[in-house]
Amino acid sequence: MTKKVLLIIVEGQTEQIVLEDYLDEHFGNSTIRFDVQREDILTKWDAKKNIPNIKNSVGRVIHNYLQKYKFLAQDLTAVVHITDADGCFIAPEFVQVKSDIEQNLYYTEDAIFVKTEKRKEQIEQRNEMKANNAKILMAHNHFSINRLKVPYQLFYFSTNLEHVLWNERNEVATEKIHKADTFIDNLSGSIEEFLGEFLPVNPALSYREKMKESWTFLMEGCNSLQRGTNVPLLFEMIKSNV
């Protein structure tokens, strides 16, 4: 019997480095496949600089993957989608201009600093777009692919994956892959155990309650800049679908 495919949509290669081996080892009933976007679907404008329908955008990613690798909708057991929170739920007043920062964009535990007023406006627009798209996707538990309902769930790292793994919100892009490899090589326990330490809800709750509360937590105050993740719940979702 051919294994079904668990498709995992991620922004960058670091997520694949961190999760792939563990998922392959512990969820062998499914073929684990990563689709690395090398961009953030939740903040991508269309060709006319309009905000696209996020469900259509994610649906297109799934369709394109199936077409590229010659899979059918019925070959999918579920689709998992992981995004960085990027502080998107903070109020506009917490995006602040600070002209002397070295980087064009700098995250702290309670603010996002930018160099210019124009950049501040851009980040405020980005945050609004990403927050709205995340709210749509977090409430969406399946995608209809060729009239077949495929389970779907959005998960997050906050502020980003690097922040959760080695406590660096502002990692240099060229260092991410090397540091992810080093992190996994030096990890004493499992990645599931490690990430569980940063789940911002009571682990005794049901899966559905934990998902709801983890997103509620992220949307409050400056929590989308804090070190947290609901990716541990990804493992629970997979167990219920494979």
C-alpha positions as CSV (number, residue, x, y, z in Angstrom):
1,M,0.0,0.0,0.0
2,T,1.4,3.4,-1.0
3,K,1.9,5.8,1.8
4,K,-0.2,9.0,1.9
5,V,1.6,12.4,1.8
6,L,1.7,14.9,4.6
7,L,2.4,18.2,3.0
8,I,4.1,20.8,5.1
9,I,4.2,24.4,3.7
10,V,7.0,26.5,5.2
11,E,8.5,29.9,4.6
12,G,12.2,28.8,4.5
13,Q,14.5,25.8,4.6
14,T,15.3,26.2,8.3
15,E,11.9,24.7,9.2
16,Q,12.6,21.7,7.1
17,I,16.0,21.2,8.6
18,V,14.6,21.4,12.1
19,L,11.5,19.2,11.6
20,E,12.1,16.7,8.8
21,D,14.2,14.0,10.4
22,Y,12.0,13.8,13.5
23,L,8.8,13.7,11.5
24,D,10.2,11.0,9.2
25,E,11.3,8.9,12.2
26,H,8.1,9.2,14.2
27,F,5.4,9.4,11.6
28,G,6.5,6.7,9.1
29,N,2.9,5.9,8.1
30,S,3.0,9.0,5.9
31,T,5.5,10.3,3.4
32,I,6.6,13.7,4.8
33,R,7.0,16.3,2.1
34,F,8.1,20.0,2.6
35,D,7.1,22.7,0.2
36,V,9.6,25.6,0.9
37,Q,8.1,28.9,-0.4
38,R,11.2,31.1,0.2
39,E,8.7,33.9,0.9
40,D,5.7,34.7,3.2
41,I,2.4,33.8,1.6
42,L,0.6,35.7,4.2
43,T,2.2,39.0,3.2
44,K,2.5,38.6,-0.5
45,W,0.8,41.1,-2.7
46,D,-0.5,40.2,-6.1
47,A,0.9,41.4,-9.4
48,K,-1.3,44.5,-9.3
49,K,-0.2,45.3,-5.7
50,N,-3.6,44.3,-4.3
51,I,-4.2,42.0,-1.3
52,P,-5.1,38.6,-2.7
53,N,-7.6,36.2,-1.2
54,I,-5.4,34.2,1.2
55,K,-7.5,31.0,0.9
56,N,-7.0,31.1,-2.9
57,S,-3.3,31.8,-2.4
58,V,-2.8,28.7,-0.2
59,G,-5.0,26.6,-2.4
60,R,-2.9,27.5,-5.3
61,V,0.3,26.5,-3.5
62,I,-1.3,23.1,-2.8
63,H,-2.5,22.7,-6.4
64,N,0.9,23.6,-7.7
65,Y,2.7,21.1,-5.5
66,L,0.4,18.3,-6.5
67,Q,0.8,19.2,-10.2
68,K,4.6,19.5,-10.0
69,Y,5.1,16.1,-8.2
70,K,2.2,14.3,-9.9
71,F,0.2,13.7,-6.8
72,L,-3.6,13.6,-6.5
73,A,-5.8,15.2,-3.8
74,Q,-6.6,11.8,-2.5
75,D,-2.8,11.2,-1.9
76,L,-2.8,13.8,0.8
77,T,-3.5,12.9,4.4
78,A,-3.3,16.5,5.6
79,V,-1.6,19.9,4.9
80,V,0.3,21.6,7.6
81,H,1.3,25.3,7.2
82,I,3.9,27.0,9.4
83,T,4.4,30.8,9.5
84,D,6.5,33.3,11.6
85,A,4.3,35.6,13.6
86,D,6.7,38.5,13.0
87,G,5.0,40.7,15.6
88,C,2.0,41.1,13.3
89,F,-0.6,41.5,16.0
90,I,1.0,44.4,17.8
91,A,-0.8,47.8,17.8
92,P,0.5,50.4,15.3
93,E,2.0,52.5,18.1
94,F,4.5,49.7,18.8
95,V,6.0,50.1,15.3
96,Q,8.5,52.9,16.0
97,V,11.0,55.0,14.0
98,K,14.6,54.8,15.3
99,S,17.0,56.1,12.6
100,D,20.2,54.9,14.3
101,I,19.4,51.2,14.2
102,E,21.9,49.1,12.1
103,Q,19.3,46.9,10.4
104,N,16.3,48.2,8.4
105,L,14.0,46.3,10.6
106,Y,14.7,45.4,14.3
107,Y,12.5,43.3,16.6
108,T,12.5,43.7,20.4
109,E,10.2,42.1,23.0
110,D,7.8,45.1,22.9
111,A,8.4,47.0,19.6
112,I,9.4,46.8,16.0
113,F,12.0,49.5,15.1
114,V,12.4,50.9,11.6
115,K,14.6,53.6,10.1
116,T,12.0,55.8,8.4
117,E,8.4,56.9,8.5
118,K,7.8,55.3,5.1
119,R,9.1,52.0,6.4
120,K,6.9,52.3,9.5
121,E,3.9,52.7,7.2
122,Q,5.0,49.7,5.2
123,I,5.4,47.5,8.3
124,E,2.0,48.6,9.7
125,Q,0.4,47.6,6.4
126,R,2.3,44.3,6.4
127,N,1.2,43.6,10.0
128,E,-2.4,44.3,9.2
129,M,-2.4,42.1,6.1
130,K,-0.6,39.2,7.9
131,A,-2.8,39.4,11.0
132,N,-6.0,39.4,8.9
133,N,-4.8,36.5,6.8
134,A,-3.7,34.5,9.8
135,K,-7.1,35.0,11.4
136,I,-8.7,33.6,8.2
137,L,-6.4,30.6,8.0
138,M,-6.4,29.7,11.7
139,A,-10.2,29.2,11.5
140,H,-9.9,27.1,8.3
141,N,-9.5,23.4,9.1
142,H,-9.6,22.0,5.6
143,F,-9.1,22.8,1.9
144,S,-11.3,21.5,-0.8
145,I,-8.9,20.1,-3.4
146,N,-10.7,18.7,-6.5
147,R,-13.9,18.4,-4.4
148,L,-12.0,16.4,-1.7
149,K,-11.7,17.8,1.8
150,V,-8.1,17.7,2.9
151,P,-7.4,18.6,6.6
152,Y,-5.4,21.8,7.1
153,Q,-3.9,23.7,10.0
154,L,-1.9,26.9,10.4
155,F,0.9,27.0,13.1
156,Y,3.3,29.7,14.2
157,F,6.7,30.5,15.5
158,S,7.0,33.8,17.4
159,T,8.7,36.1,16.8
160,N,10.1,33.7,14.3
161,L,11.7,30.2,14.2
162,E,15.2,31.5,15.1
163,H,13.8,33.3,18.1
164,V,12.2,30.1,19.5
165,L,15.2,27.9,18.8
166,W,18.1,30.0,19.9
167,N,16.6,33.1,21.2
168,E,17.6,35.5,18.4
169,R,14.8,37.6,16.9
170,N,17.0,39.4,14.4
171,E,19.2,36.6,12.9
172,V,21.2,37.4,9.8
173,A,19.6,35.6,6.9
174,T,22.9,34.0,5.7
175,E,23.4,32.4,9.2
176,K,20.0,30.7,9.6
177,I,20.7,27.4,7.8
178,H,24.1,26.9,9.4
179,K,22.7,27.7,12.9
180,A,19.7,25.4,12.3
181,D,22.0,22.5,11.5
182,T,24.1,23.2,14.5
183,F,21.0,23.5,16.7
184,I,19.7,20.1,15.7
185,D,23.2,18.5,16.0
186,N,23.5,19.7,19.6
187,L,19.9,19.1,20.7
188,S,20.0,16.6,23.6
189,G,16.3,15.6,23.6
190,S,13.7,15.6,20.8
191,I,12.5,18.7,18.9
192,E,9.0,17.9,20.1
193,E,10.1,18.1,23.7
194,F,12.1,21.3,23.1
195,L,9.3,23.1,21.4
196,G,6.8,22.0,24.1
197,E,8.6,24.3,26.5
198,F,7.4,27.3,24.5
199,L,3.8,26.3,24.1
200,P,1.9,29.2,25.7
201,V,-1.1,27.2,26.9
202,N,-1.9,24.4,29.4
203,P,-0.8,21.1,27.8
204,A,-3.6,19.3,29.7
205,L,-6.3,20.9,27.5
206,S,-7.8,19.2,24.5
207,Y,-6.1,19.7,21.1
208,R,-9.0,22.0,19.9
209,E,-8.8,24.1,23.1
210,K,-5.0,24.4,22.9
211,M,-5.2,25.6,19.3
212,K,-7.8,28.2,20.1
213,E,-6.0,29.5,23.2
214,S,-2.5,29.5,21.5
215,W,-3.8,31.9,18.8
216,T,-5.8,34.0,21.4
217,F,-2.6,34.4,23.4
218,L,-0.6,35.4,20.3
219,M,-3.1,38.1,19.4
220,E,-2.9,39.8,22.8
221,G,-0.7,42.9,23.4
222,C,2.9,42.3,22.3
223,N,2.7,38.5,22.6
224,S,3.4,38.1,18.8
225,L,6.9,39.5,19.7
226,Q,7.4,37.0,22.6
227,R,9.2,33.7,22.4
228,G,6.5,31.1,21.8
229,T,5.1,28.6,19.4
230,N,2.1,26.3,18.9
231,V,4.1,24.0,16.6
232,P,4.1,21.3,19.3
233,L,0.4,20.9,18.4
234,L,1.4,20.0,14.9
235,F,2.5,16.6,16.2
236,E,-0.9,16.1,17.8
237,M,-2.6,17.0,14.5
238,I,-0.5,14.5,12.6
239,K,-1.2,11.7,15.0
240,S,-4.9,12.2,14.5
241,N,-4.7,12.2,10.7
242,V,-2.2,9.4,9.9
